[in-house]
Amino acid sequence: MGAFLHQTLLAGGILVVVGIGPAIGIWFLLRRKAKDRARRRSPLSTELLRSPGESLTDQLIDLDSDVLGWLLMMMVMPLVITCVHLAQSYILGTPESVFRWIVVGLIVVGCIATGVRKLQQMAERKDILRLGLDGERAVGEELNQLMRKGAIVFHDVPGEEFNVDHVVIAREGLFAVETKGYSKPVSNDAKAAARVQYDGARLTFPMFKTSKPLEQADWQAQWLAQWLSKATGSPVTAVPVLALPGWFVDQTGVGPVRVYSGRQLSQLLSSRGTKPLTEQDMQRIAYQVEQRCRNVRPAFTPVDGKAT
């Protein structure tokens, strides 16, 4: 009887440590954080403008949370399964057997294998998002230089279940800039491996050909023009632009979409065939775009989540 009681207490203690212990620790930390936040408030009274790649940054944060969750699952689930097995053996009195241990082993291996596969998929997804974020930031830096020439620049403008990467409002016209971050192949001829040809309808990279980025840039520019025409009450035309940071663009044809490398964006305001804007037009358009872009909550927020 004494041995059975000892084993029961041991199994129960393991379950408490594995399940309840971490939960108590997390509850304590959250409660202490809430009390600390209640004594302070953010000095900022308004929400912030979106930064280049804001959507990609949010996706990376969510992905990091998913990675942490799967890592915890891979560490905790084997312990929980083992504790359940021990509880069945020493609390419920189920006889030990090789078959039961084989089942436990298969479940544990299955959990770990599933976790490894998920982590591999998320690692690949993170590489794609990081590549895109680097491109967004590089293009954002180049476009921000246009503000010295009187342009107004917004980043990551939310649309309807999509976003326009960058919007440039200038006397020379309105530009909707789509950014694509493509990796380069490893090659002995570095210059050839970094060149893309644009014939007016299609992009030819060293590894593949595509027209989808051009179609996306054109469609988003049309959406931007239609939305701003309704919002401002005046007809607006947006020039579709595709930015390929880090690539050298060889243009062999002319199409509806302007294609630039990152560094070539300094010439954006020199584009021909644009519809000039008056100062009043610029302010009306900038006001509407800012309403969509000023929605980033400061990192330090009050407990109730509202600006104070």
N, C-alpha and C positions, 0 to 999 in steps of 0.2 A: 504493500500500500504506500509506504514511504517513497519507494523508487518511482511509482507511478505518479505521485503528487509532485515529486521533484521534476520529472520529465514534463509533466503538464505545465508547471510554472516556467520551465525553460522555454518550451515552445511558445507559450503566451508572451513571455518577455521578448522573444525574437520578433513576434508579430507586432508588438507595441513599438519596438525600436525601429523596425522597417517602415511601418505604416503611420503610426501616430506621432512618433518622435519628430520626423521632418515637418509634418503638418503643424505641430506646435511651434517649431522654430520659425517657420514662414509666417504664421499668424503673429508671433511676437514682433518680428521685423516690420511687418506691414503696419501694425498698431503703433509702433514707436515712430515710424516714418510719418504716419498721419498726424501724430501729436506734434512732431517737429514742424511739419508744414503749416499746422494751425497757428503757429506763433509767428509766421513770416508770410509775406506776399510778394509777388513779382513786381518790380518797378515799372514794367511795361503795361500800358493800359489798352493797347490795341493788338490785333493779330498781325503777323508778319507776312511779307510777300514771299512767294514761292521762289526757291533757289533752282539753279540748273539741275535737272535730274531729281527733282523732289519726289516724283512718283517712284523712281527707281530706288531712291533711298528708303522710302517707306516699305517697298517690297523686300529690300535687303534686311531691314529690321524685323519684318514678319518672318523671313526665312531663318534668321538667326534664332528667333524664338522656337521655330519648328525644329531646328537642329538641336537646341538644348533639350527640348521635350523628348526627342528620340534618343538622345544620349542618356537621359535619366531613365527612360524606359528600358534601355539595354542594361543599365546597371541595377535597376530595382526589380524588374520582372523575374530574373533568375532567383533572386533572394526570396521574393514573394512566393514563387512556385515551390521552392524548396521548403519554405515555412509551411505552406499548405500541406505538402507531403508529410512533413514531420508532425503537423497537427493531426492529420488523419491517423498516423501511426500511433502516437502517444496519447492523444486525447480521445479519439473515437475507437482506438484499439484495432485498427485495420492491420492485418499481418503484413510485415515487410516481405517483398519479393523482388526477384530480378526484373520481372515484367514491369512492376510499378516504377522502378528506377529507370528502366529503359524509356517508359512513357515520359517521365519527368525530363530525362536527358533530351529526348526529341523535341519536347515543347520548348526547352531552354535554347536548344540549337536553332529552332525555328524562329524564336523571338530575336535572337542575335542576327541570324541571316537576314530577316526582314529589315531589322534596323540598319544593317550594313548597306543593303540595297537602297533603302530610302536616303541614307546619308550620302551615298555616291550620287544619286540623282540630284539631291539638293546642292552638293558641291559643284556639279556641272552647271546647275542653274545659277549659282552664285557667281561663277566665272563669267557667264553671259551678262548678268546684271552689272557686275563690276566693270566689264569692258564697255558696256553702254553708258554707265555713269561717268567713267573717265572721258568718254567722247562728249557727253553733255557738258561737263565742266570745262573742257578745252574750248568747245564752241562758245559757251557762255562767256568765257574770258575774252575771246576775240570780239564778240558782239558788244560786250560792255564798253570796249574801246570806242565804239561808235557814238557813245553818249557825249564824247568830247566834241563831236561834230553836230550836236543838237538833237540826236536821236533819243527816243524813249524806248527802253528795252525791257521786256517782261519774259520770264522763263516759266516753262511747265504750265502753260495756260490750260486749265481744265475745260474739256469739252463735254460731250454726252457719251460717257463711258470710254473716253479716250482723252488724250491731251496733245496740244500743239507745243512742241518742244520749246520754241522761242518765237516771240513776236517783236518785230522791230517797226516802230512808228517814227517816220521822219518826213521832212519836207519833200524828200525825193519819192516817197511812196510808203505803202504798207507791205511788209514782208512776213510771210509765215515760213519759218525755218524748221525743217525736219532734220534730225541728226541720226546718223547710223554709224555705230562703232563696229567695224569689221576687223578681225585679226588678220595679220599678214602671214603668208607662208614663209617657212625658213628656206632660204635659197642662197646660192653662191652669188647670184646677181641681185643684190639688194634693191637696186633701183628699179629693175624690171618687175620685181615682186611687190613693189609699192605703187604701181601705176594702175589706173582704172580708166577705161575708155568710155566716153559718153557720146553716143551717136544721135542723140535727140529723142530716142525712144527706149533705149536699153543701156544698162551698165554692164561692162565686160571686165570682170576681175580676173586675176591670174588663175583662180580656182573655179569660178562659176560665172554665169550670166543671169541677170535678173532685171525685171522692170517694176517689181512690186514697190520698192522705196519711192520711185518716181510717181507711181499711181497714188500712193499714200500721201505724199507731199502735195500733189495736185488736189486731191479730194479734201484734205484738211484746209488748204487755202480757200477753196470754194466754200466750205462750211464757215470759216472765219469771216469771209466777206458777206455771206448771207446773214449771219448772226449780227454783225456790226451794222449792216444796212438797216435791219429792223430795230436794233437798239438805239441807233443815233438818228434814225429818221431820214438819212441821206444815203444815196448809193455809194457803196464802198467797194473797191477792188483790191484784192490781196495777191501779191506775187508769190508763187510757190518756189521755195528754195530747198535744196537738199545739200546738207553739209556732210562731208566725209573726212573727218579729222585724221590726219596722219597719212593720207593718200595724195598722190599726184594725179590730177585729173587732166586727161587728154580729151579735149572736146573736138569731135569730128563731125558733129551735126548740131542743129538747133532744134530745141523742143520747148514745150510750155514750161518746163521746170528748169530753173537755173541750178547748176551743180557746181559746188565750190569745195575745195579742200579747206581745212581749218584756217590756214593762214590767208587764203584768198578772200575770206570774208571781210577783210579790211576794204575791199573794193565793192562791197555790196551796194553802197549808196551811189555808185557810179553806173549802176545797171541802166541799160537803155530800155525804152518801152514801158516805163512805169508811169503811174498816174500821180502827179504831184499832189501834196496835201497843203492846205493852208494851216496857219497856226491854230485857228479855231477848230478845224477838222482834227488836228493832232490831239488837242485837249479833249475833245468829245470822245474820240476813240480810246485814248489813254484812260479816261475815267471809267468807261465800260469794262475795259480789260482788267483794270486794277480791282474792280469789284469781284471778279472771278479769282484773281490771284492772291488777294489779301485774306487768306484763310488758314495760315499756319499758326497754330497755337504756340506761344513761347514754351521752351522746354521746362522752365520752372513755372508751374501753375498752382493756384490755390487748390485746396482740398475739394471745393465744389466744381473745379474745372473751368471757372469763369474768370475773365480778366477783371482786375480790380483797379 
